[in-house]
Amino acid sequence: MRPEKTLIVADVREKLQASPYLLVVDYTGMKVPHFEELRTRLSAVGSRISVVRNTFLKIAAKELGMPELDSTLVGQTAMVVGESDICGAAKTLKTFAAEFKLPIVRAGVLDNAPLSVAQVAELADLPSKEILQSKFLALLQTPASQLVRLLNEPAASLARILQAKADAAGGEA
């Protein structure tokens, strides 16, 4: 392989190593302004899209021991990678595709496990990581707040009984 191609494969490999996920998309027929808009939207959720030659992505993925992507690497291919949340990237791709009919998600890889197109669509339907974390925190706090109410109830009941008795004694005088 020529030196410049080796450098390109090394760059693709670095991008794949830095990301816990990879989404392979077909951007055939996309106009440049649409591609730039998609790039901007993905950037807002911490993801990047890069046009890549199929052979370079195959080589880099093979070197990293990733699942085989050969069947999905045909035509014009772009890869979407990011630092953290695959759900944000999948959701952005889904809404963009609903709006412009492109790009088409072909496959994905999450933590070195292959994802089908249906699984990527399911990830797009999940709430964001922050919302899931807040729901989980609320779930963890529920038993504690119930315990506090339970512990306060005898004192509150006693206070209500004493108040009722004082009201009744005040009404008799």
PELINKA-V769208 format. One record per residue. RES is the residue in three letters. OMEGA is omega in whole degrees, 0 to 359 (999 if undefined). Layout:
RES;OMEGA  RES;OMEGA
This chain:
MET;181  ARG;184  PRO;181  GLU;177  LYS;176  THR;178  LEU;179  ILE;178  VAL;178  ALA;178  ASP;178  VAL;180  ARG;178  GLU;179  LYS;180  LEU;180  GLN;183  ALA;185  SER;176  PRO;182  TYR;175  LEU;172  LEU;180  VAL;182  VAL;176  ASP;182  TYR;180  THR;177  GLY;179  MET;176  LYS;183  VAL;179  PRO;178  HIS;179  PHE;178  GLU;177  GLU;177  LEU;179  ARG;179  THR;181  ARG;178  LEU;178  SER;180  ALA;179  VAL;175  GLY;180  SER;178  ARG;175  ILE;180  SER;173  VAL;183  VAL;175  ARG;182  ASN;182  THR;180  PHE;179  LEU;177  LYS;182  ILE;182  ALA;180  ALA;180  LYS;178  GLU;181  LEU;179  GLY;179  MET;177  PRO;183  GLU;182  LEU;189  ASP;184  SER;181  THR;183  LEU;176  VAL;179  GLY;181  GLN;187  THR;172  ALA;178  MET;178  VAL;178  VAL;179  GLY;184  GLU;188  SER;197  ASP;177  ILE;182  CYS;179  GLY;179  ALA;180  ALA;179  LYS;179  THR;178  LEU;181  LYS;181  THR;179  PHE;179  ALA;177  ALA;182  GLU;187  PHE;181  LYS;179  LEU;358  PRO;179  ILE;177  VAL;180  ARG;184  ALA;177  GLY;176  VAL;178  LEU;182  ASP;177  ASN;175  ALA;182  PRO;176  LEU;175  SER;178  VAL;179  ALA;179  GLN;177  VAL;178  ALA;177  GLU;177  LEU;179  ALA;181  ASP;179  LEU;173  PRO;181  SER;181  LYS;181  GLU;179  ILE;178  LEU;178  GLN;180  SER;176  LYS;179  PHE;178  LEU;178  ALA;178  LEU;179  LEU;183  GLN;183  THR;179  PRO;180  ALA;180  SER;176  GLN;178  LEU;179  VAL;178  ARG;180  LEU;180  LEU;180  ASN;186  GLU;180  PRO;179  ALA;179  ALA;178  SER;178  LEU;179  ALA;179  ARG;179  ILE;179  LEU;179  GLN;178  ALA;179  LYS;179  ALA;177  ASP;180  ALA;180  ALA;179  GLY;180  GLY;181  GLU;187  ALA;999
